Amino acid sequence: MDGQSGRQKTEAMAERALAIHPGCDVRIMPKFFNESSATEILEAGFDAVIDASDPGVS
């Protein structure tokens, strides 16, 4: 995955998924998954939700 530094993770992951399986239907929803967004994201009817957030720095 060279050359991915600085790109949005949502876009890079969508591109990667389509490279692996060109027939898959990828929909990017670049939102933080939290209490206020959970209902909107989960009710969208997706088969899978990918959390691509980085762990917090301590």
TORPA-4810 file (N, C-alpha, C, O; in nm, 3 decimals):
<nodes>
NODE_1_0.082_-0.118_0.000_0.000_0.000_0.000_0.087_0.125_0.000_0.055_0.225_0.064_M
NODE_2_0.198_0.117_-0.072_0.284_0.234_-0.085_0.208_0.350_-0.148_0.116_0.329_-0.226_D
NODE_3_0.247_0.471_-0.114_0.187_0.589_-0.170_0.054_0.628_-0.109_-0.015_0.715_-0.162_G
NODE_4_0.017_0.567_0.002_-0.111_0.596_0.065_-0.102_0.702_0.173_-0.204_0.751_0.221_Q
NODE_5_0.019_0.737_0.213_0.037_0.834_0.320_-0.028_0.967_0.283_-0.008_1.018_0.173_S
NODE_6_-0.105_1.022_0.376_-0.170_1.150_0.356_-0.309_1.140_0.294_-0.380_1.241_0.288_G
NODE_7_-0.349_1.024_0.247_-0.482_1.007_0.188_-0.585_0.980_0.296_-0.552_0.932_0.405_R
NODE_8_-0.710_1.012_0.267_-0.819_0.977_0.357_-0.828_0.825_0.364_-0.825_0.758_0.260_Q
NODE_9_-0.839_0.771_0.483_-0.849_0.626_0.499_-0.972_0.570_0.432_-0.970_0.459_0.378_K
NODE_10_-1.080_0.646_0.434_-1.204_0.598_0.372_-1.183_0.576_0.222_-1.228_0.475_0.168_T
NODE_11_-1.116_0.668_0.157_-1.091_0.656_0.014_-0.993_0.543_-0.017_-1.013_0.466_-0.111_E
NODE_12_-0.886_0.533_0.062_-0.787_0.428_0.040_-0.847_0.289_0.061_-0.820_0.197_-0.015_A
NODE_13_-0.929_0.274_0.165_-0.992_0.144_0.191_-1.093_0.108_0.083_-1.103_-0.009_0.043_M
NODE_14_-1.168_0.206_0.035_-1.264_0.180_-0.073_-1.191_0.134_-0.199_-1.234_0.039_-0.264_A
NODE_15_-1.083_0.202_-0.232_-1.004_0.165_-0.349_-0.948_0.024_-0.334_-0.950_-0.054_-0.429_E
NODE_16_-0.899_-0.008_-0.216_-0.842_-0.141_-0.190_-0.950_-0.249_-0.200_-0.926_-0.354_-0.261_R
NODE_17_-1.067_-0.225_-0.142_-1.176_-0.323_-0.149_-1.217_-0.348_-0.293_-1.241_-0.462_-0.332_A
NODE_18_-1.224_-0.242_-0.373_-1.262_-0.258_-0.513_-1.153_-0.327_-0.595_-1.183_-0.397_-0.692_L
NODE_19_-1.027_-0.309_-0.557_-0.917_-0.379_-0.624_-0.924_-0.528_-0.597_-0.893_-0.610_-0.684_A
NODE_20_-0.965_-0.565_-0.475_-0.977_-0.706_-0.438_-1.101_-0.767_-0.500_-1.097_-0.879_-0.551_I
NODE_21_-1.212_-0.694_-0.495_-1.339_-0.747_-0.546_-1.412_-0.634_-0.621_-1.491_-0.561_-0.562_H
NODE_22_-1.385_-0.622_-0.752_-1.442_-0.512_-0.829_-1.594_-0.503_-0.829_-1.650_-0.397_-0.854_P
NODE_23_-1.662_-0.613_-0.801_-1.807_-0.612_-0.803_-1.873_-0.566_-0.675_-1.995_-0.557_-0.668_G
NODE_24_-1.793_-0.536_-0.573_-1.855_-0.498_-0.446_-1.904_-0.353_-0.450_-1.847_-0.269_-0.520_C
NODE_25_-2.007_-0.326_-0.377_-2.069_-0.194_-0.371_-2.013_-0.122_-0.248_-2.052_-0.152_-0.135_D
NODE_26_-1.923_-0.029_-0.272_-1.857_0.042_-0.162_-1.918_0.182_-0.151_-1.925_0.255_-0.249_V
NODE_27_-1.960_0.216_-0.033_-2.014_0.350_-0.006_-1.934_0.411_0.108_-1.927_0.357_0.218_R
NODE_28_-1.876_0.523_0.079_-1.793_0.591_0.178_-1.880_0.684_0.262_-1.955_0.767_0.210_I
NODE_29_-1.867_0.669_0.393_-1.936_0.756_0.487_-1.830_0.805_0.586_-1.815_0.747_0.694_M
NODE_30_-1.756_0.909_0.550_-1.645_0.954_0.635_-1.694_1.030_0.758_-1.689_1.153_0.764_P
NODE_31_-1.740_0.956_0.855_-1.791_1.013_0.980_-1.728_0.940_1.097_-1.690_0.824_1.087_K
NODE_32_-1.719_1.010_1.206_-1.677_0.944_1.329_-1.794_0.862_1.380_-1.908_0.909_1.382_F
NODE_33_-1.765_0.740_1.422_-1.868_0.654_1.481_-1.870_0.682_1.630_-1.776_0.647_1.702_F
NODE_34_-1.977_0.744_1.674_-1.991_0.773_1.817_-2.140_0.769_1.851_-2.223_0.734_1.768_N
NODE_35_-2.171_0.804_1.973_-2.309_0.795_2.020_-2.406_0.876_1.933_-2.517_0.831_1.907_E
NODE_36_-2.364_0.992_1.889_-2.455_1.076_1.811_-2.468_1.034_1.664_-2.566_1.070_1.599_S
NODE_37_-2.371_0.959_1.612_-2.378_0.918_1.471_-2.416_0.771_1.453_-2.443_0.728_1.341_S
NODE_38_-2.417_0.694_1.560_-2.438_0.549_1.550_-2.568_0.512_1.480_-2.568_0.426_1.392_A
NODE_39_-2.678_0.574_1.517_-2.807_0.539_1.457_-2.806_0.565_1.307_-2.848_0.480_1.229_T
NODE_40_-2.759_0.681_1.266_-2.754_0.715_1.123_-2.669_0.614_1.045_-2.709_0.569_0.938_E
NODE_41_-2.554_0.580_1.098_-2.464_0.488_1.028_-2.522_0.346_1.025_-2.524_0.284_0.919_I
NODE_42_-2.568_0.295_1.137_-2.615_0.157_1.144_-2.748_0.136_1.074_-2.776_0.026_1.027_L
NODE_43_-2.831_0.240_1.065_-2.959_0.226_0.997_-2.949_0.244_0.846_-3.049_0.232_0.775_E
NODE_44_-2.830_0.271_0.795_-2.811_0.291_0.651_-2.821_0.160_0.574_-2.827_0.161_0.451_A
NODE_45_-2.823_0.047_0.644_-2.842_-0.082_0.579_-2.716_-0.143_0.521_-2.724_-0.225_0.430_G
NODE_46_-2.601_-0.104_0.571_-2.476_-0.161_0.524_-2.461_-0.305_0.573_-2.513_-0.341_0.679_F
NODE_47_-2.390_-0.387_0.495_-2.358_-0.523_0.539_-2.238_-0.522_0.633_-2.223_-0.611_0.716_D
NODE_48_-2.153_-0.420_0.619_-2.035_-0.410_0.705_-2.004_-0.263_0.727_-2.030_-0.178_0.642_A
NODE_49_-1.948_-0.234_0.843_-1.903_-0.100_0.877_-1.759_-0.114_0.922_-1.728_-0.196_1.008_V
NODE_50_-1.670_-0.033_0.863_-1.528_-0.039_0.897_-1.491_0.086_0.975_-1.513_0.198_0.929_I
NODE_51_-1.436_0.065_1.092_-1.387_0.176_1.173_-1.238_0.188_1.143_-1.160_0.101_1.182_D
NODE_52_-1.198_0.294_1.076_-1.059_0.311_1.037_-0.991_0.420_1.119_-0.900_0.487_1.071_A
NODE_53_-1.035_0.437_1.241_-0.976_0.541_1.325_-0.846_0.492_1.385_-0.824_0.373_1.403_S
NODE_54_-0.761_0.587_1.415_-0.634_0.557_1.482_-0.657_0.551_1.632_-0.745_0.621_1.684_D
NODE_55_-0.580_0.470_1.702_-0.593_0.469_1.847_-0.545_0.604_1.904_-0.457_0.668_1.846_P
NODE_56_-0.601_0.643_2.012_-0.560_0.767_2.076_-0.417_0.759_2.127_-0.368_0.652_2.164_G
NODE_57_-0.352_0.870_2.129_-0.215_0.877_2.179_-0.220_0.913_2.326_-0.289_1.006_2.366_V
NODE_58_-0.144_0.836_2.408_-0.145_0.866_2.550_-0.012_0.917_2.596_0.004_0.947_2.715_S
</nodes>
